Amino acid sequence: MYPLRPVPLALACVLLLGACANAPEPGGSSDGQDQGADEVYGLAPVPEGGGGEVPDDVNGDGYADLLFLGPVETPGREGAWEQTRRLVVVYGSEHGPEPTTRTGLEAGAVTAVASVGGGQHLRAGTADLDGDGFADIPVTTAPPSGQGIGEAAVFWGGPTGPAADEAPVPVASASSGEGEDDEWSPSGAAPAPGDFDGDGRADLVSFEESDGGSRLSVLYGPFDREGVPERTGHRTVGARAGDLVPAPVAEGVPTPLLVRRGDDGEQPGNTLFLTGEGDPEEWGEAELRAGGMSVFGDFDGDGETDLAVGDDGGRNNEPGYGTELPEVDDKLNVYHGPFGTDAPEPSSVSLPRDEGSYGVFRSLGGCDLDGDGADTLAVGLGGHGVDLVDDTDAGPVLSGAPPLVRPAPGTGSSGGGAPAAHVFACADHNADGSDELVLYQVPKADWSTPLRWWVTDGSEDEVAFDGAGFED
């Protein structure tokens, strides 16, 4: 089973809604913060779409959908939250994600989805793997016996998205059954989507492991409906398997791939792979600074893909656990594209941290909040709120605005406790040409209850709802 990055004790304080900290005054408007606290959301028909090219649009109606892996409320349950979580699709609309149009897949059927890059594994990445105009959802399924590691699989998108009772289709390597591949087994990480050879057809990449090390397995699309790709390529890597973070797909350009190495609670090393038309063994690579959160975007608005890598707050409990290299510790490092094998010195900004605290949890996203083509970085810190970072000619700088906070519903605008929202992702869910910043909150530190959600324009809420109000 592929676990979340370990949740430090300090995060538990944050998620207990202020037991350990006082909240700063919220930045921007708090309109809508109490929305959804006691509402019950029935089920409306999923809007039927005809297909298209909008990312994360699994029903093809022209609106990006909100996809997440979250816990199901199970009073008195025993065991880890991974055993009861489920994949949920909340469909986009002209007003943003609409909680009454949703699909909740079978609880416990999925153990991992693609990493958004911010140190958590809640957001499902998507890609149109079979070329039918509907985004598909690659996942790792639960093993039938409940033991060991599940297999890579895909939920096919369609006019009304995946059905609640639909089983995912296993993804098979084009070289499955070859004797030379018998030594390799899945790592448990979800396959990451992209267009790694730049041919305009969606691909998947996954980590595999053996006694001798790790390798990337690249499955090149298009895929048939039995989950078989057109071809397969491999690349050995000299590191323990960690996370795979692909850049957004750009037409005609091979998708850069960040490989985050396995770690023991400290900030992991990062390798940027420069993908391309040739065999994966021919890909160039560049070593970057360590950091447990990362996101691709165009932060300076020049049309090139950039990459931000930062300290997500994780520290192990070995001697020296409270330290990282100065260029890593509490830093957000921005690498500007185009990328090459000689990584340039990044531009950096120091991130806020409560004095003397370690084991805090940061989250990261990149949003084009005003539709001008330049992405703003959003950095969330438990007990502090969400800061916006602008990439300027002088380098990345904090916007200077008060942190954006969203206390628990029912507590009012300041709540009397710690800000409870973290950065989830950025997407244009209402198709208005600018992104929304999506925030989430975990009501209980043991992840035993559904998530709360806010969809904002960077200050005011456009949509807010509580997953505990889902009837199904």
Secondary structure, 3 states (H helix, E strand, C coil): CCCCCCCCHHHHHHHCCCCCCCCCCCCCCCCCCCCCCCCCECCCCCCCCCCCCCCCCCCCCCCCCEEEEEECCCCCCCCCHHHCEEEEEECCCCCCCCCCCEEECCCCCEEEECCCCCCCCCECCCECCCCCCCCEEEEEECCCCCCCCCCEEEECCCCCCCCCCCCCEECCCCCCCCHHHCCCEECCCCCEEECCCCCCCCEEEEEEEECCEEEEEEEECCCCCCCCCCEEEEEEECCCCCEEEECCCECCECCCEEEECCCCCCCCCEEEEECCCCCHHHCEEEEECCCCEEEEECCCCCCCCEEEEECCCCCCCCCCCCCCCCCCCCEEEEECCCCCCCCCCCEEEECCCCCCCCCCCEEEEEECCCCCCCCEEEEEECCCEEEEEEEECCEEEECCCCCECCCCCCCCCCCCCCCCCEEEEEECCCCCCCCEEEEEECCCCCCCCCCEEEEECCCCEEEEEEHHHECC
